[in-house]
Amino acid sequence: RAIRTCLAATSVLGWSVHTEDFLSAYLQSDKLPKPIYVHAPPEAHEPDDAVWAFTRPMYGKGNAGRHFFFSTQSKFLSIPGARLSEAFDTVYVSPLHGCLSSYVDDTLAAGTPAFLRQVAAVMQQYKTHRPDHGSIVFSGIAADADADGLHCHSRPYAADLVPLDAPPPANAPLANAAGLHSLAAQILWIGRLARPDVLTNAAALACLPSPTTLDARRANDTIAILNNRDVTLHFPRLDPSSLRLSIYADYSGSTLSPLPRRQVGSLVLLTDASARFCLLHWASHRPHRVCRGSTARELLALADAVAAALDVRLLLHELLSRRIPMDAYTDSATAYELVTSFKDPADMSGKNDLYMLRRALLAGTLSEINHIRGADNPDDAL
């Protein structure tokens, strides 16, 4: 969400964007408060009782990335006007001037020429690879810039996926169940980053307790979709004066449906008066709690979508220095009627979601909530 939001703001404001990554990043971080002692590995041909002392973070240690992040934080905050985002703690913002996002040893910077020069001055203090400009790859997202904005995709990562063996019969238990779950997780990662069209398939495959050969074929078909359909996320140059966040939510399944058949979906779009949009967030996952009635399920989906959009809107506020109105859409007439009235729900399992949505509407966090037909709800696909 943070990366796509930064890219959308970059396109709206006409900023330049580039990426750069650190060489041997952890060795360039600050010294540890106290050394880490480890036994020398056999490959080092050291005496059996040899112990090494590390004064820098080690690859593979859980806190190594955290230590490196805080080592670079003071340098990035030295950029004039830069501060940490209140929405995402790995994003640095300078309103209307630029933003910088860090992901382990990679950095993405976007902004005015003056801001990028200041970022370059900080990066010169480290050993880095040569930065990429215009066409970039960062944290699983590849982006190409042109006169109409940015086009994001995941082709370099999808090309590395390896199909599974799926011999007949189709209903036979899959010998390599762990391989399917690993492949589904890789597809799920790509789906969450840049390919919402495969997200539902990947989420279902990742949770199968006893996969069959047919499921392996479904995974292979999903890889074919990733590689054969040339799908990109377009971040057009929207009009800053008419920007809005639009939220769509939907719930699939009933109380009697088996767990794999219950799914919550949401979409968050940044749009303008021309009806063009940037897709900033999407989700397709199992509900995190049981809801007895259909209205409670729709309220849960809508509340989850609004909650996910709040951080996105806050980051947009920080980058654009303007308030972005937010509206929500549901295809449940009952959920719409409850949120826009003072009626109590018949199914009390959804009362917390209902009161949260009402409060957001009354406080102005949500500018409006709208009822649409199911056939007009784009989130139905998730």
Beta strands, then each sheet from edge to edge (+ up, - down):
strand 1: 16-21
strand 2: 36-39
strand 3: 51-54
strand 4: 83-84
strand 5: 91-94
strand 6: 98-103
strand 7: 106-111
strand 8: 132-133
strand 9: 136-138
strand 10: 141-146
strand 11: 149-153
strand 12: 233-236
strand 13: 244-252
strand 14: 263-271
strand 15: 277-285
strand 16: 326-330
strand 17: 368-371
sheet 1: 4+ 5- 6+ 7- 1+ 8-
sheet 2: 2+ 3-
sheet 3: 9+ 10- 11+ 12-
sheet 4: 15+ 14- 13+ 16+ 17+
end
